[in-house]
Amino acid sequence: MVRAAVTRASCLAGLLLCGAALADSASAEAEADKSYQQAQSALSQQAWAEAELHFERVLMFNPEHAEARIQLAMLLAQRGKMETASGFIESLIDDPRTPDAHRQRLAGLLAQLRQGPPAPGVIASEARQSMPSGAQSAPSAAQPLIQARVALGYSRNPYARADINNLTLTLPDGNTDLPVNQNIAPAPLVISSLSYLAPNLFGFDAQDQRWGASEQNFANKLLLFCYGSLGGEKVQAFASTLRSVDGNSRISAGLAWPFDSWRLTAQAFKEPQLERQGYALRLEHLQTSSAGAQTLLFAEAEKAISGVPGYTRYGFVREQPLTSTLAFQAQLSAQQDFAGYSALLENGATRQLLFAELGLQKDWGTVAGWQASGKLQTGRRWSNLTLFEFRDTTLQLTFSRSL
């Protein structure tokens, strides 16, 4: 693996030297600029494999493109190719054509990589703060990344209530139909969040959701994380606390191992109000097409050692760009409980859930210093237990800004 990484780094370094002859022409410069813009677009869509190819093409036509060098190195590291990224950076530091300012920046980046892989947010920040090739750049990789986000929405079913008029209970003397009187009224939704990523790759993400209906309900979460090394592998350690809209809370802690396009997460959790605790595993695989479409496949299992036993869940999330500013999104997931939900529902049948959601997202670019986007989504959940069926449509406007 080390030999392959060194070979990969050598090929990247050779790419810079072999492209020198091409870099003399105006057409080559135009091709480099075009590929660089394509790389930035791929980064904004989190199409990592596509961005890597575009960066390599930039360096083929313009070997001295400093920003492409640095962003490619960070991208290689973020994709788990740590040895390749380190070897590539070392070759650039040793290259006499590298300006002193960029050499210092690369040295700082190399020191960071030895602490752990960069998060995707770091790459995005680096891309946003990048300057044209040849201009002196600030060492943004050594600065903290802070992002604020505000979302204003309107939901048809803000509490995901069951779409039913009566409920059938299983009793010893026979089944009984119980009328369900509920008022599913649309309501405005406000989401605010703040995220922070320190240069040593420690950070947090805090989010608060509030519904402005007659019922003043809210939900919030706090996630703390850091990157480190375990057994020679780079991992992310995290701890989180979550309060759901029904008032129940969940505390969890665990580790996440990224490897190539896969990610494995293991965590332990506790839900005090439900007197429930246990552990969960989740496996994800990200597929990216050359056209920028992304598909996330996932499978997870939750096992409780006290309380409700748990479940298995699997599905996919798909995002397909329609234009440079418009994307189609789809999600489908299925869940199967390990044990019957309740003896009062359908004779204690094991609960099964199927959830589908479709959405359109539109990006408007920067408005008064804020990145603006809008999303319209509709979702529905089916179940063999009618208590858990619901449908909803939500319209949401989001504004985010790096501080």
GUMARTOR-361477 format. One record per residue (C-alpha): residue number from 0; x, y, z. Coordinates in steps of 0.001 Angstrom, whole numbers. Example, Ala and Ser with C-alpha at 12.3 -4.5 7.8 and 13.67 -1.06 7.14 Angstrom:
2
NODE    nr        xx        yy        zz
NODE     0     12300     -4500      7800
NODE     1     13670     -1060      7140
This chain:
403
NODE    nr        xx        yy        zz
NODE     0         0         0         0
NODE     1      2854      2370       856
NODE     2      4606      1522     -2428
NODE     3      1396      2223     -4356
NODE     4       987      5522     -2541
NODE     5      4565      6546     -3317
NODE     6      4054      5577     -6953
NODE     7       863      7627     -7053
NODE     8      2665     10633     -5552
NODE     9      5499     10247     -8040
NODE    10      3017     10161    -10913
NODE    11      1417     13351     -9655
NODE    12      4790     15024     -9374
NODE    13      5663     13795    -12858
NODE    14      2394     15228    -14084
NODE    15      3657     18684    -13136
NODE    16      6924     18238    -15011
NODE    17      5418     16616    -18120
NODE    18      2842     19367    -18410
NODE    19      5421     22148    -18529
NODE    20      5670     22031    -22318
NODE    21      1905     22339    -22669
NODE    22      1706     25240    -20267
NODE    23      3401     27630    -22678
NODE    24       412     28010    -24983
NODE    25     -2588     30266    -24501
NODE    26     -4918     27363    -25302
NODE    27     -3345     25293    -22531
NODE    28     -3882     28141    -20081
NODE    29     -7531     28345    -21132
NODE    30     -7931     24597    -20662
NODE    31     -6362     24856    -17204
NODE    32     -8754     27648    -16185
NODE    33    -11723     25712    -17518
NODE    34    -10722     22559    -15629
NODE    35    -10138     24574    -12458
NODE    36    -13668     25986    -12593
NODE    37    -15019     22487    -13188
NODE    38    -13086     21282    -10149
NODE    39    -14603     24042     -8000
NODE    40    -18073     23115     -9223
NODE    41    -17430     19450     -8396
NODE    42    -16209     20423     -4912
NODE    43    -19364     22463     -4264
NODE    44    -21410     19362     -5158
NODE    45    -19130     17119     -3044
NODE    46    -18268     15107     -6155
NODE    47    -14803     14240     -4832
NODE    48    -13714     11776     -7533
NODE    49    -14727     14141    -10315
NODE    50    -12947     17076     -8630
NODE    51     -9755     15025     -8355
NODE    52     -9777     14329    -12107
NODE    53    -10321     18004    -12930
NODE    54     -7474     19102    -10634
NODE    55     -5107     16645    -12313
NODE    56     -6127     18061    -15681
NODE    57     -5402     21605    -14427
NODE    58     -1876     20580    -13465
NODE    59     -1345     18828    -16763
NODE    60     -1902     22119    -18604
NODE    61      -536     24451    -15921
NODE    62      1932     22700    -13575
NODE    63      2480     25895    -11548
NODE    64     -1176     26412    -10610
NODE    65      -609     26809     -6863
NODE    66     -4235     26592     -5740
NODE    67     -4867     23447     -7768
NODE    68     -1805     21855     -6153
NODE    69     -2966     22606     -2619
NODE    70     -6612     21719     -3136
NODE    71     -5704     18445     -4859
NODE    72     -3468     17516     -1930
NODE    73     -6264     18239       546
NODE    74     -8756     16315     -1566
NODE    75     -6486     13262     -1717
NODE    76     -6166     13347      2069
NODE    77     -9888     13810      2638
NODE    78    -10560     10751       449
NODE    79     -8308      8699      2727
NODE    80     -5233      8715       438
NODE    81     -3001     10102      3179
NODE    82       308      8627      1991
NODE    83      -326      9824     -1567
NODE    84     -1262     13312      -381
NODE    85      1804     13575      1878
NODE    86      4142     12350      -875
NODE    87      2602     14782     -3354
NODE    88      3025     17726      -977
NODE    89      6630     16770      -206
NODE    90      7411     16688     -3942
NODE    91      5915     20162     -4322
NODE    92      7906     21504     -1382
NODE    93     11105     20138     -2956
NODE    94     10208     21572     -6377
NODE    95     12444     24678     -6912
NODE    96      9678     26294     -8984
NODE    97      7362     26458     -5950
NODE    98      7226     30059     -4578
NODE    99      8339     30512      -962
NODE   100      4869     31660       150
NODE   101      3287     28546     -1311
NODE   102      6054     26336        87
NODE   103      5273     27620      3592
NODE   104      1593     27018      3028
NODE   105      2270     23484      1844
NODE   106      4485     22803      4855
NODE   107      1679     23896      7162
NODE   108      -764     21681      5292
NODE   109      1616     18714      5554
NODE   110      1793     19185      9323
NODE   111     -2006     19229      9474
NODE   112     -2343     16053      7434
NODE   113      -100     14225      9865
NODE   114     -2717     14970     12555
NODE   115     -5599     13511     10563
NODE   116     -7605     13773      7325
NODE   117     -9266     17127      6564
NODE   118    -13018     17369      6715
NODE   119    -14961     18216      3535
NODE   120    -15695     21657      4990
NODE   121    -11992     22461      5036
NODE   122    -11692     21717      1322
NODE   123    -14747     23828       570
NODE   124    -13321     26683      2637
NODE   125     -9994     26393       840
NODE   126    -11781     26529     -2506
NODE   127    -13786     29608     -1521
NODE   128    -10740     31469      -294
NODE   129     -8477     30479     -3194
NODE   130     -6948     33206     -5331
NODE   131     -6004     33056     -9039
NODE   132     -2825     31185     -9943
NODE   133       271     33267     -9322
NODE   134     -1309     35488     -6671
NODE   135      -110     35320     -3087
NODE   136     -2541     33327      -941
NODE   137     -3365     33513      2725
NODE   138     -2755     30330      4763
NODE   139     -6482     29610      5045
NODE   140     -5858     25944      5902
NODE   141     -4389     27080      9229
NODE   142     -7445     29178     10129
NODE   143    -10632     28016     11869
NODE   144    -13750     27569      9782
NODE   145    -16969     28985     11257
NODE   146    -20280     28786      9432
NODE   147    -23714     30097     10412
NODE   148    -26917     28827      8824
NODE   149    -30543     29972      9035
NODE   150    -33453     28183      7340
NODE   151    -37040     29437      7101
NODE   152    -39652     26876      6153
NODE   153    -43325     25999      6027
NODE   154    -44455     22435      6728
NODE   155    -47786     20769      5965
NODE   156    -47297     18273      8812
NODE   157    -44640     19700     11152
NODE   158    -44961     16963     13784
NODE   159    -45137     13995     11359
NODE   160    -48478     12954     12772
NODE   161    -50245      9813     11605
NODE   162    -52507     10311      8615
NODE   163    -55429      8376     10176
NODE   164    -58944      8990     11542
NODE   165    -59211      5935     13811
NODE   166    -56968      3382     15435
NODE   167    -57713      -324     15918
NODE   168    -56710     -1761     19313
NODE   169    -56338     -5499     19937
NODE   170    -58049     -6387     23253
NODE   171    -58885     -9764     24894
NODE   172    -62622     -9263     24186
NODE   173    -62012     -8367     20539
NODE   174    -60766     -5505     18428
NODE   175    -61897     -1968     19237
NODE   176    -61811      1042     16887
NODE   177    -60714      4181     18713
NODE   178    -61467      7526     16979
NODE   179    -58459      9782     16582
NODE   180    -59184     13489     16819
NODE   181    -56243     15491     15584
NODE   182    -55622     18809     13949
NODE   183    -52819     18558     11413
NODE   184    -52295     22247     10698
NODE   185    -49455     23635      8544
NODE   186    -46922     25658     10483
NODE   187    -43814     27813      9904
NODE   188    -40438     26317     10736
NODE   189    -37204     28049     11747
NODE   190    -33853     26224     11830
NODE   191    -30646     27864     13039
NODE   192    -27213     26261     13273
NODE   193    -23604     27124     13926
NODE   194    -20614     24941     13032
NODE   195    -16937     25322     13900
NODE   196    -13834     23501     12691
NODE   197    -10493     24283     14343
NODE   198     -7112     23933     12573
NODE   199     -6405     20825     14673
NODE   200     -9596     19287     13193
NODE   201    -11679     19574     16353
NODE   202    -15110     21095     16001
NODE   203    -18788     21165     16787
NODE   204    -22150     21561     15081
NODE   205    -25146     22971     16984
NODE   206    -28675     23119     15570
NODE   207    -32051     24300     16845
NODE   208    -35462     23742     15189
NODE   209    -38661     25545     16207
NODE   210    -42218     25318     14910
NODE   211    -44416     28417     15170
NODE   212    -47743     26635     15501
NODE   213    -50224     26697     18394
NODE   214    -48007     24065     19997
NODE   215    -44666     25680     20686
NODE   216    -42491     22616     20094
NODE   217    -38789     22520     19371
NODE   218    -35924     20121     18768
NODE   219    -32171     20612     18992
NODE   220    -28869     18781     18785
NODE   221    -25206     19311     19596
NODE   222    -22416     17337     17920
NODE   223    -18777     17414     19079
NODE   224    -16084     15733     16984
NODE   225    -12351     15443     16433
NODE   226    -10042     13536     14085
NODE   227     -7254     11271     15248
NODE   228     -5475      7988     14649
NODE   229     -6381      4522     15933
NODE   230     -4198      1536     15080
NODE   231     -2549      3529     12324
NODE   232     -5912      4410     10728
NODE   233     -7454      7869     10681
NODE   234    -10797      8023     12505
NODE   235    -13346     10541     13678
NODE   236    -14468     10452     17311
NODE   237    -17764     12111     18172
NODE   238    -20297     12682     20926
NODE   239    -23787     14100     20505
NODE   240    -26936     14967     22377
NODE   241    -30320     15199     20673
NODE   242    -33731     16360     21857
NODE   243    -36552     15290     19527
NODE   244    -39836     17141     19023
NODE   245    -41648     14752     21400
NODE   246    -39337     15746     24266
NODE   247    -37272     12562     24392
NODE   248    -33492     12917     24440
NODE   249    -30698     10723     23138
NODE   250    -27028     10814     24136
NODE   251    -24474      8978     22006
NODE   252    -20748      8633     21417
NODE   253    -18749      6677     18896
NODE   254    -16166      6420     16135
NODE   255    -16329      6704     12341
NODE   256    -13795      5088      9987
NODE   257    -13667      6464      6420
NODE   258    -11929      4261      3852
NODE   259    -11973      5221       180
NODE   260    -15664      5724      -717
NODE   261    -16896      3792      2357
NODE   262    -17607      4908      5906
NODE   263    -18309      2733      8960
NODE   264    -19795      4286     12105
NODE   265    -20152      2589     15487
NODE   266    -21758      4236     18491
NODE   267    -23243      3599     21918
NODE   268    -26413      5450     22914
NODE   269    -28709      6115     25851
NODE   270    -32289      7434     25905
NODE   271    -33042      8357     29561
NODE   272    -36781      9109     29250
NODE   273    -37413      5769     27522
NODE   274    -35035      3880     29852
NODE   275    -33290      2557     26787
NODE   276    -29640      2069     25870
NODE   277    -27594        58     23406
NODE   278    -25365       365     20361
NODE   279    -25682       978     16615
NODE   280    -23662       305     13436
NODE   281    -23985      2111     10096
NODE   282    -22213      1425      6791
NODE   283    -22272      3987      3958
NODE   284    -21006      3916       395
NODE   285    -20827      7043     -1776
NODE   286    -20976      6700     -5563
NODE   287    -20242      9692     -7825
NODE   288    -20806      9759    -11577
NODE   289    -18838     11775    -14112
NODE   290    -21924     13998    -14579
NODE   291    -21829     15017    -10906
NODE   292    -24696     12815     -9683
NODE   293    -24209     11267     -6244
NODE   294    -25772      8183     -4669
NODE   295    -25343      7354      -996
NODE   296    -26150      3742      -108
NODE   297    -26539      2921      3577
NODE   298    -27409        92      5933
NODE   299    -27676       329      9699
NODE   300    -28682     -1730     12683
NODE   301    -29572      -618     16193
NODE   302    -29593     -3078     19097
NODE   303    -30792     -2130     22571
NODE   304    -29686     -3956     25689
NODE   305    -32624     -2444     27589
NODE   306    -35920     -1053     26354
NODE   307    -37329     -1458     22825
NODE   308    -35022     -4017     21115
NODE   309    -34054     -2073     17976
NODE   310    -34274     -2307     14201
NODE   311    -32497     -2676     10871
NODE   312    -32723        13      8177
NODE   313    -31348       349      4674
NODE   314    -31837      2592      1675
NODE   315    -30316      5225      -561
NODE   316    -30148      8988     -1119
NODE   317    -29715     10274     -4677
NODE   318    -28849     13769     -5896
NODE   319    -28933     14496     -9632
NODE   320    -27861     17926    -10967
NODE   321    -30327     19237    -13555
NODE   322    -28492     22501    -14206
NODE   323    -25583     24285    -12550
NODE   324    -27978     25698     -9915
NODE   325    -30834     23164     -9796
NODE   326    -30719     19603     -8449
NODE   327    -33225     16767     -8031
NODE   328    -33074     14744     -4817
NODE   329    -34659     11433     -3885
NODE   330    -34555      9231      -808
NODE   331    -35953      5768      -158
NODE   332    -35500      3693      3000
NODE   333    -37029       623      4619
NODE   334    -37031      -414      8276
NODE   335    -37846     -3648     10114
NODE   336    -38120     -3819     13922
NODE   337    -36539     -6697     15821
NODE   338    -39673     -7267     17912
NODE   339    -43377     -6381     17965
NODE   340    -44024     -2712     18690
NODE   341    -47007     -3184     21003
NODE   342    -49390     -6027     21885
NODE   343    -52268     -3541     21481
NODE   344    -51488     -2906     17792
NODE   345    -52285     -5582     15213
NODE   346    -51754     -8415     17751
NODE   347    -48180     -7299     18435
NODE   348    -47046     -7456     14805
NODE   349    -43467     -6489     14025
NODE   350    -43440     -2938     12703
NODE   351    -42323     -2345      9114
NODE   352    -41728      1111      7652
NODE   353    -41137      2368      4111
NODE   354    -40208      6023      3618
NODE   355    -39912      7930       337
NODE   356    -39049     11580      -268
NODE   357    -38579     13688     -3400
NODE   358    -37174     17197     -3584
NODE   359    -35892     20020     -5766
NODE   360    -33102     22305     -4588
NODE   361    -32238     25648     -6158
NODE   362    -29078     27669     -5449
NODE   363    -29181     31432     -5956
NODE   364    -25580     32205     -5103
NODE   365    -24560     34979     -2725
NODE   366    -27158     37476     -1490
NODE   367    -25871     40271       790
NODE   368    -22951     38091      1835
NODE   369    -25082     34990      2474
NODE   370    -25231     31880       295
NODE   371    -28920     31395      -531
NODE   372    -30763     28247     -1588
NODE   373    -34318     26948     -1633
NODE   374    -35808     23474     -1379
NODE   375    -39229     21981     -1989
NODE   376    -39695     18423      -757
NODE   377    -42552     16003      -281
NODE   378    -42399     12777      1666
NODE   379    -44553      9897      2773
NODE   380    -44155      6937      5100
NODE   381    -46081      3680      4844
NODE   382    -46363      1035      7578
NODE   383    -48211     -2183      8398
NODE   384    -49237      -334     11592
NODE   385    -51403      2642     10600
NODE   386    -50266      4612     13656
NODE   387    -46950      5272     11903
NODE   388    -48158      6380      8470
NODE   389    -47805     10074      7586
NODE   390    -47238     12449      4686
NODE   391    -45739     15932      4519
NODE   392    -44710     18694      2113
NODE   393    -42185     21342      3140
NODE   394    -40869     24510      1520
NODE   395    -37579     25813      2904
NODE   396    -35255     28764      2238
NODE   397    -31706     28482      3599
NODE   398    -29062     31159      4126
NODE   399    -25501     30184      5118
NODE   400    -22396     32256      5696
NODE   401    -18769     31637      6644
NODE   402    -17695     33910      9499
